[in-house]
Amino acid sequence: MNIKITPNNLTKLEKIFEDAKYLLRFEKGSFTSGYCILEDKKVVVINKFLNLEGRINTLLDILSTLPLDEELLTAESHKLYKQILNSKPVQDAGEAADAGEQASEN
């Protein structure tokens, strides 16, 4: 999703996590991807050394993969969340089939 890199947009993304009852923390750590998700505890830890653009891009990546309870979101957060989900790249049929085969093998 093309979102402007502004502190206000970072706040809007953080609000989505807050509405969905996820604890969003910015901590020091050696995260390979820049973040860590503890789904059972609903905690998302972001590398605190990421700049504004890195934080926004990381939150967008997480939101496009993390299933949230949309009923908990406010109207504004729900609208932004839907835009993020709709802009996520769609796998083509071949990639989807390969992913399904690999998942069933494991």
N, C-alpha and C positions, 0 to 999 in steps of 0.2 A: 504494500500500500504506500502511496506517496503521501506522506504526512510531513508538514513543515517541521523543521527542527527548532522548536521553541520551548521554553520552560513551561508555558501554558499547556502545550500538547502533552508534555511529560506528565504534568499534573492530571490531565484527563485520563491518560493511560493508567496511572497509579490508582485513580478513583475506580476504575473498572475492577481492579483486584480487590480494593477495599469493599466495594459493593458485593462482590462474590465471596466475601469472608475469607480471603487469602491474606496472609501476613506477608507484606513485601518488605524485605530488608536489604540494605546496601552494606555489604561486609567485605572485609579483606579475605582473600582466599585464592587458591590456585585452580580456578575453574577453567577447564579447557575451552568450553564454549562461552564463558563469560557469565554463566549462571548455573544454579542448581535448584531443582524442584523437589520438595518433600511432599508428595501428593497426599499421603495419609494424614499429615499434620497441617496441610494447606499452607505451607510456607514456601515462598519463592525468595531465593537469595541471589542478589545481583552483585557482581564485582564492583566495589565502590570506586575503583580507579577508572572506570569507563567514563568517557566524556558524555556530554548531552546527547550527541548523535548516537553513540554506542548504547546508551541506556534506552533511548527510544527504539532503536532497531532491535535490541534484545527483547524488550517488552512486546514488540510486535510479533517477533518470532514465537515467543511463549504463548501469546494469546491465540495465535493461529493453530497451535497444536494442543492446547490445554482445554479440556471440556469444562465449561463453566455452567452453573445453574442460572440460566438467563432470567428466571423469574425473580431473582434477587437484585438484578440490575435496575438502576433508575432509568428513566426514559432516555436521557442524554447518553448514559453509558451504554445502554442497549443498542442505540443507533450506531455509535462508534464501533462497538463490538461486531455488529452485523457487517459494517463496512470493511472491517479488518478480515472477517471470515470470507466475505465475497471476493476480496482481492487476492486471496491466497492462491498460489499457482495450483492448477488442477493437473493431476497425473493423467497421462494418456493411458489408454486401455492396456497396452503392453506392460508399462511400468506397474500398473495396479495389479495385473495378473502375476508378475514376477514377485512383487511384495507379498501377495497373498500366499504364493507357493513357499517363499522363504519363511514366512510366519508359521505355516503349517508343519514345516520340517523341524522347527525348533520346538 
